[in-house]
């Protein structure tokens, strides 16, 4: 597990997710429900509760222990305060593939401040230097121009459009796919 904290601003830190984050995640998702709706899958009412987040985090942390995901939160007050975003490397595959999928979001009141760019940059650095990965892939709903700008600023290249890629906000949505080659090292 990656245990480092990354200062993104003087007040906001990127740090690994813990089970203690359940209540803060419930509050963050409830506050940002409308902001995130166009970019996320449909969510049950239980998702927005502390109990629902605790169950989700237990599953996520089990996958992290197995080396399959690496989730971080963006948190205020030096990492101890409210959650204002998430960065996640999912579907981590080693061997000849050495690749992962990137997902992220930033709270509505914090968009446009460079937080997503800083957090994605830190996740890419850790994916390369600590996880030993070769490639990261990310997809955005076609209409999500802000997220596409973040990816391009972080060195991702578009690789195409995937038709009906994910079920987002009640419909199968086309996504623009991006990838970033982190290094040319061979598998260890």
Secondary structure, DSSP 8 states (H G I E B T S, - for coil): -----EESSSS-EEEE--GGGHHHHHHHHHHTHHHHHTTS----GGGGSHHHHHHHHHHHHHHHHTTS-EEEEEESGGGTS-EEEEEEEEEEE-TTT-EEEEEEEE-GGGTTSSHHHHHHHHHHHHHHHTT--SEEEEEEETT-HHHHHHHHHTT-EEEEEEEEEEEETTEEEEEEEEEEE-------
